[in-house]
Amino acid sequence: MRHVILFACCLFLLLPDLATAKTVYDIDLPETATVSGETLQLNGYGLRKKFFFKIYLGSLYTANQATTTDQVLNMPGAKLIRMDFIYSKVDREKITEAFAEGFEKNSPQLKGNPALQQFLDLFDADFVAGDRVDLTIFTDGRVAATHNKRELGQINSPELAKAVLLIYLGADPADDDLKAGMLGDI
């Protein structure tokens, strides 16, 4: 009987840790992320596919739950877009081309804006399975990028911050299923 009580107590202590993350495609996806001391909640996640290939698991973290692009864009607080790569290797050129295409489709008014090129120039390496890329959009309009926790740089441009979100959540997103997942339609 003593062992049963001890087991139950241990299980009770472990339950909060078990609830703080979910595993999707063998990737631990935390329910929260902290940005500049602000706790963000997992808004949603989805799979970025290209043809038949699974490229990465994309997730969106926000201060409050949002189900529309407008809600995300107008919500105060930081936002985090996380890409956990599944595909064996994505060349740096391919990912920057995909970003550039997303900007062109969803924010064409920014064509020629130096902040766009600065953003694309942040990415200096290929991405391989297991890599994590974080794109953080701060309240003040800064955009920061990290690759496996290595800071790639920051750009201060509210227009770019919105454009980064629109790559994933705009009218012509990188992947319709990914957009739906990020907006909580999982």
C-alpha positions in Angstrom: 0.0 0.0 0.0 2.8 2.4 0.8 4.3 1.8 -2.6 1.0 2.6 -4.3 0.8 5.9 -2.4 4.4 6.7 -3.2 3.8 5.9 -6.9 0.7 8.1 -7.0 2.6 11.0 -5.4 5.4 10.7 -7.9 2.9 10.5 -10.8 1.1 13.6 -9.5 4.4 15.5 -9.4 5.2 14.5 -12.9 1.9 15.4 -14.5 2.5 19.1 -14.8 5.7 18.4 -16.7 3.9 16.0 -19.0 1.3 18.7 -19.8 3.8 21.4 -20.7 4.8 19.9 -24.1 3.3 17.8 -26.8 5.2 15.6 -29.3 4.4 16.1 -32.9 6.5 14.3 -35.6 9.0 13.4 -32.9 9.4 17.1 -32.0 8.8 18.4 -28.5 6.4 21.3 -28.9 6.2 23.3 -25.7 2.8 24.8 -24.7 4.5 28.1 -23.8 7.6 30.1 -24.9 9.1 33.1 -23.2 10.1 36.2 -25.2 11.7 39.1 -23.3 10.1 38.0 -20.1 6.6 37.6 -21.7 5.0 34.2 -21.6 3.5 33.3 -25.0 1.0 30.5 -25.5 1.1 27.9 -28.3 -1.6 29.3 -30.6 -1.3 26.5 -33.1 1.0 24.5 -35.4 1.1 22.8 -38.7 3.2 21.0 -41.2 4.9 22.8 -44.1 4.9 20.5 -47.0 6.4 20.8 -50.5 4.9 18.3 -52.9 5.1 15.0 -50.9 7.9 16.1 -48.6 7.5 17.2 -44.9 9.8 20.2 -44.6 9.2 21.6 -41.1 6.7 21.8 -38.3 5.7 25.4 -37.9 4.2 26.8 -34.8 2.9 30.2 -33.7 3.1 31.5 -30.1 1.0 34.5 -29.1 0.0 36.3 -25.9 -3.7 35.3 -26.4 -5.5 32.7 -28.5 -6.2 34.0 -32.1 -8.1 32.3 -34.8 -7.7 34.9 -37.6 -4.8 36.8 -39.2 -6.3 40.1 -38.2 -6.4 39.0 -34.6 -2.7 38.1 -34.7 -1.7 41.3 -36.4 -3.7 43.5 -34.1 -2.8 41.6 -30.9 -0.5 43.5 -28.5 2.6 41.7 -27.3 5.4 39.7 -29.0 4.8 36.8 -31.4 7.0 33.8 -32.1 7.1 31.7 -35.3 9.1 28.5 -34.8 10.2 26.2 -37.5 11.4 22.7 -36.5 13.0 21.1 -39.6 12.1 17.6 -40.5 13.4 17.3 -44.0 17.0 16.0 -44.3 18.4 19.3 -45.7 17.0 22.5 -47.0 19.6 24.7 -48.7 20.0 28.2 -47.5 19.2 29.5 -51.0 15.9 27.6 -51.0 14.7 29.0 -47.7 15.6 32.5 -48.6 13.8 32.1 -51.9 10.7 30.9 -50.1 10.9 33.9 -47.7 11.3 36.2 -50.7 8.3 34.6 -52.5 6.2 35.0 -49.3 7.1 38.7 -49.1 6.3 39.2 -52.8 2.9 37.4 -52.5 1.7 39.0 -49.3 3.6 42.3 -48.9 4.4 43.5 -52.4 4.5 47.1 -51.3 7.8 46.3 -49.5 9.7 45.5 -52.7 13.0 47.3 -52.6 12.8 47.9 -48.9 16.3 47.4 -47.4 14.9 45.6 -44.4 13.7 42.8 -46.6 17.2 42.1 -47.9 18.7 42.5 -44.4 16.3 39.8 -43.3 17.2 37.4 -46.1 20.9 38.0 -45.4 20.5 36.9 -41.8 20.3 33.2 -42.9 23.8 32.0 -43.5 23.6 28.2 -43.3 21.6 25.3 -44.6 18.9 23.8 -42.4 18.9 20.1 -41.6 16.5 17.7 -39.8 16.5 18.6 -36.1 17.3 22.3 -36.6 15.1 24.9 -35.0 14.6 28.4 -36.4 12.8 31.1 -34.3 11.5 34.3 -35.8 10.5 36.6 -33.0 8.4 39.7 -33.7 8.7 42.1 -30.8 6.1 44.7 -29.8 8.3 47.6 -30.9 8.6 46.3 -34.5 11.9 44.4 -34.2 12.3 41.1 -35.9 14.9 38.7 -34.6 16.0 35.4 -36.0 17.8 32.5 -34.3 19.1 29.2 -35.7 19.5 26.5 -33.1 19.6 29.3 -30.4 22.4 31.1 -32.3 21.3 34.7 -32.8 21.4 35.6 -36.5 20.5 39.2 -36.0 17.7 41.7 -35.5 16.1 44.2 -37.8 14.0 47.2 -36.5 11.2 47.5 -39.0 7.5 47.4 -38.1 6.7 46.8 -41.8 9.0 43.9 -42.0 7.5 42.4 -38.7 4.1 42.4 -40.2 5.4 41.0 -43.5 7.1 38.1 -41.7 3.8 37.2 -40.1 2.0 37.4 -43.4 4.3 34.9 -45.0 2.6 32.3 -42.9 -0.8 33.9 -42.2 -1.4 36.2 -45.2 -4.0 35.8 -48.1 -1.5 33.8 -50.1 0.5 31.9 -47.4 3.4 29.5 -47.8 1.1 26.6 -47.0 -2.7 26.8 -46.5 -2.7 23.8 -44.1 0.2 25.4 -42.1 -1.8 28.7 -41.8 -4.9 26.9 -40.6 -2.8 25.0 -38.0 -1.1 28.1 -36.8 -4.5 29.7 -36.3 -5.6 26.8 -34.1 -7.4 24.7 -36.6 -5.4 21.6 -35.7 
